[in-house]
Amino acid sequence: MRAAVFQGRGRGHRIETLPDPTPGPGEVVVRVRRSGICATDITITSESSSDTPLDRLYQALSTPGTVLGHEIGGEVVAVGSAVGRLRVGDKVAPTAFSGCGSCATCIAGKADWCAQARARMGGYAEYALADEAFCVRLPATLGDDDSALLEPMATSLHTVTLANLNESSRVAVIGAGPIGLGGVFFARRANVHRLAAVARSDRHRELALAMGADSFVTQGSNIEEELCAALGGRPDVVLELSGAQGVINQAATWLRPAGTIVAAGATSPTPDPVIHALAVGKEIKLQYSASYLRDDLRYIADIFDSGDTRLRQLISRRISLDEFPTVFEGLRTRHAECKVMVDPALQ
């Protein structure tokens, strides 16, 4: 099979021919129909001078010779000897993590908390291995693009779920990348009172409004005043989905007393100091969000199946494997892309 193989930090990817994967007893081989490029892959493969535990983990996940890519949608083409639920021809979306399959966290669908958790990648290739227990079988109505959107959108959904939103909530979503826009989409589905998207530029203003934001506010000297005007008061909840430095402090400044911050964007390995006094005085709740539940993917698949396909608008481009190395490196700098999808069948 053809695959984009990571050559090491500072050396990018190279398209190589590798042996087709063979499934173990509980595994399936997935023909990759689409694989989304995730900002986390950009982060873990970036050159870094830090020596933090998180950066060491990133180095371990992106050793030379690795095939990255975890936002996968595809079709089962081979099954292992112990596979009983999936069949050849099934459309599936694997989760980004696998575990033992039998502990409490695995049964709950949160494999990243399993003592035997491991990252499942390989999406930047024609075929990928996946564990049957951590694949979601998809309705036939879902397209290839839809199937690869489930994994990243599950991160957005999980963040919104942890926020416990209701019809009286005033909500600010920081970040207008794919995860932030997904946060806007699911917050609107929670029927919140007022919803504002906040970003550094207005490049994705129309997308944010299409996902359900009542208003779009760009970062600037009057951001707090503009945000409060847009929401009709201070936000009850801030969803931090940008990963930008300093935004936790900023969110604490904006919030009403006893408000909540839910943060899923903090993937940088470098320290980001938080001024706790900002939060202490207001008794703010700071909740972090990591990954998602397996059932979150099923929930989003049902949204597509019901006919609500607005999330498709997040896809800005589809590229071939041959284009991948150049496009991937270009995403390290400021750009106007939203979600770039790799289609291994494209020539």
HELIX and SHEET records of a PDB file:
HELIX    1   1 ALA A   39  ILE A   44  1                                   6    
HELIX    2   2 PRO A   53  LEU A   61  1                                   9    
HELIX    3   3 ALA A  104  ILE A  107  1                                   4    
HELIX    4   4 ALA A  111  TRP A  113  5                                   3    
HELIX    5   5 GLU A  132  PHE A  134  5                                   3    
HELIX    6   6 ASP A  144  LEU A  162  1                                  19    
HELIX    7   7 PRO A  178  ARG A  189  1                                  12    
HELIX    8   8 ARG A  205  MET A  211  1                                   7    
HELIX    9   9 ILE A  223  LEU A  231  1                                   9    
HELIX   10  10 VAL A  247  TRP A  254  1                                   8    
HELIX   11  11 HIS A  276  VAL A  280  1                                   5    
HELIX   12  12 ARG A  294  ASP A  305  1                                  12    
HELIX   13  13 ARG A  310  LEU A  314  5                                   5    
HELIX   14  14 PHE A  324  GLY A  330  1                                   7    
SHEET    1   A 2 ARG A   2  PHE A   6  0                                        
SHEET    2   A 2 HIS A  13  THR A  17 -1                                        
SHEET    1   B 5 TYR A 127  ASP A 131  0                                        
SHEET    2   B 5 GLU A  27  GLY A  36 -1                                        
SHEET    3   B 5 GLU A  71  VAL A  79 -1                                        
SHEET    4   B 5 LYS A  91  PRO A  94 -1                                        
SHEET    5   B 5 CYS A 135  ARG A 137 -1                                        
SHEET    1   C 4 TYR A 127  ASP A 131  0                                        
SHEET    2   C 4 GLU A  27  GLY A  36 -1                                        
SHEET    3   C 4 LYS A 339  VAL A 342 -1                                        
SHEET    4   C 4 ILE A 315  ILE A 319  1                                        
SHEET    1   D 2 PHE A  97  SER A  98  0                                        
SHEET    2   D 2 ARG A 118  ALA A 119 -1                                        
SHEET    1   E 6 SER A 215  THR A 218  0                                        
SHEET    2   E 6 ARG A 194  ALA A 199  1                                        
SHEET    3   E 6 ARG A 170  ILE A 174  1                                        
SHEET    4   E 6 VAL A 237  GLU A 240  1                                        
SHEET    5   E 6 THR A 260  ALA A 263  1                                        
SHEET    6   E 6 LYS A 285  TYR A 288  1                                        
END                                                                             
